[in-house]
Amino acid sequence: MTSLRRGGKGGVFALLLVYLALLTALQIWSGHNNLTGWSGFSVLAPMAAGALLSLRDTFLVGLLTVASIVIAYGGSIPGLSPGTRVVIVSAAICASALGLVICRIRLNREARVSRLTIARERLTLLRVASRHVGSTLDVRRTAREVTEVAVPGFADLVTVDLFDSVLRGDEPGGPDGVARRLRRVAHRSATGTGPREDVRDRGEGARPQRQDWPARGEATALADAADPVEATAPDARARILDDAEVAAWLEANPACAAPHTRGNGRSGIAVPLRARGTTLGIAMFVRHLRADPFDADDLLLAEEIGAQAAVCVDNARRYTHEHRASLTLQQSLLPRRLPEVAAVEVATRYLPADSTAGVGGDWFDVIQLSGARVALVVGDVVGHGLYASATMGRLRSAVRTLADIDLAPDELLTHLDDVVIRLRSETEGNDPEQTGEGTAESPAGAVGATCLYAVYDPASRICSMARAGHPAPALVRPDGRAEFVDAPAGQPLGLGGLPFEAHEVLLPEGSYLALYTNGLIAREHDMERGQATLRQALSRPAPSADAVCETVLGAMLDDGQTDDIALLVARTRALDAAHVATWNIPDDPTAVAHARELAERQLTVWGLPDAAFTTELVVSELVTNAIRHADGPIQLRLIREPSALICEVSDNSSTSPHLRRARAFDESGRGLFIVAHLTARWGTRHGREGKTIWAELSPTPSPEALLAAG
């Protein structure tokens, strides 16, 4: 545009010169032919020049106008009086002077209008930057927004490089002047050249471009590398780069400019992105297509844009750090790896409603219990986000603790209900403004949850379950028929009052039991429709529990997911008579030897003669304790699992044994001590009538365990 304006003014100047030449010739010709009155047209040239041309060109036109008048009327035209000649020449001089005055006034006004226009454009650019930059809490997106704002209105080329630690959400770290790693995360050019941002933004796998940062007054070349390059931190203040520095930078960054611009650098500004006294990276503004270089006002504008961008990048970095820490905390609350149990084959899925917010309040768990049994748990805490996740973690820990003491499902939910009530009372006593818990999603004191707790025994194939306001589990029988288990619903946790009821169902081997949260079936708030869709999905044949999960999610998920989803599918296995041996032992001390013989015979049948010695010791100690401290019938049961051997002794006493260390001259008190050292786990569970002491052994105990047992 500047060249066009200059070309237009040059044409006007030439046209005025031709006009003066023709007018002078016409004036001389008319004077010789006794024609007058053409002198007045000479004043048009300086007036037109003053309105259209520069001050220099206007002065030249005025000077030529006076010269032409002097030539024509000073002596070339005869018959004019001296007074007339003086008047004509004076009029030409006045017209030329007036043209200069007009030009000066016009140029001042144009300069003032230009300054106002530039100021308005800069204010507009700042306003756009304040609105556009930082629209998200994503570091890379924020850097791209800086380039989108500045090109092409302010610069022809903009690049943004950030330290690798900033991209990871960490503190930049390290003092200025120490080599650190930079990565180009945003690039935009008015020519449309340069690397594609979607390729460059892939993170660690992207190859960084060669970057030359003008730091400490010179262009520091950064070598190509497959890994992020190292660079010295830039100056603390922004500065304008001259033609040579920009040309060197463009040559060192060939992907940043078109081939015809290399080596033709004009002007540039290097702005360090600093926030809270720390350099996060650097932004480079380059003009290589336009003639007007950056000035001091442009430097101030670039600094302001850089300051806004730095604050937004730092906010995004800090959010990335906190979000990553939050996700790590939330994900640690769910089981990373489920235990491998002989009772069931398990597959799980977890889908948060908002993938950016991370884990919510839903949870699932698989807990290995005594006697080859397994507990299956699915729960849902009210709300979303970190608060719900923290509550979920506390409830999950409480469930595992209660499961370790082998409580029945209804009793476990009763204790868990008390836990939720205590959590609510603790939360209600906090100040939501200080704790940050008084939010719309998780208001202070709003602690509530639902839970389904099921215990499956592969020996009896009985599954006992209890619900606390949770959706009923779905059962798929081996023939493919799907149904919902009609267990009492119960009330949600945290209300107190009414007891929970247990429900038992006999599960054929190879059945699928699906436990889920209401987010799976809440399709447009129509639970019945969701259950019908779930039943149809479960009725489809599937070779494994994992395949069932995929089938269910494929049928149930849609674009309108508004709640977290937890899904646990368990395929039941059974331990038949070939894996379980049960005997009734008389309440007589002489029966201990017979119990040892029975255990030895059974281990021989199972092909475990090496475990006979240890098993006989455990059986002897447990049966002896039962005969000594209980009355009535005693039952001995051995369970053979693929990776363990379980010994159980049941009696009608409700007194739990306690492990203690016997003194040197004590005649008793060493039985459970020996059992604890010879077995991997041991414990006690209470039933409706009496208790059961159980011990889990490895098929071949280690020599260290035998030595420790004495």
CORSULPE-V235869 format. One line per field, one symbol per residue. psi: psi as a letter, one per 30 degrees, with the letter a starting at -180 (. if undefined). Layout:
psi=???
//
This chain:
psi=eeeeeeeeeeeeeeeeeeeeeeeeeeeeeeefghklfffffffeeeeeeefelleeeeeeeeeeeeeeeeeefffejlgkleeeeeeeeeeeeeeeeeeeeeeeeeeeeeeeeeeeeeeeeeeeeeeeeeeekgflhkeeeeeeeeeeefkgeelfkkkkklkeeeefglkelklkfkklklkkfkkkkffgllkkefefgfbffkkklkkjkjkhgljjkklklflklklkkllfkllkkaeeeeeeeeefiffflleffkfhkdllkjjkjkkhgkkfakkkkkjffleklkaeeeeeeeeeeeeeeeeeeeeeeeeeeeeeeeeeeeffflkekkkjlfelkkklkkjkejfffakbfkllljkkllgglkkkkkljkkalaeeeeeeeeeeeeeeeeeffghkleeeeeeeeeeeeeeeeeeeffljffefgfileeilkfijlllkkkkkkjfefgkjklkkiglkklkkjlfgfkklkkikkelllkfeldkllklkkkkjlkglkjjkllffefijhgjeeeeeeeeeeeffkkkfleeeeeeeeeeffkafgjfllkkkkkkkklkjafffkkkkkklikfffeeeeeeeeeeeeeefhhffgeeeeeeeeeeeeeeeeefllalkkkkkkjleglkkkkjklgkgkklkkljklegkflgfefeeeefflellakkkaejalkklkkkkejlleeeeeef.
//
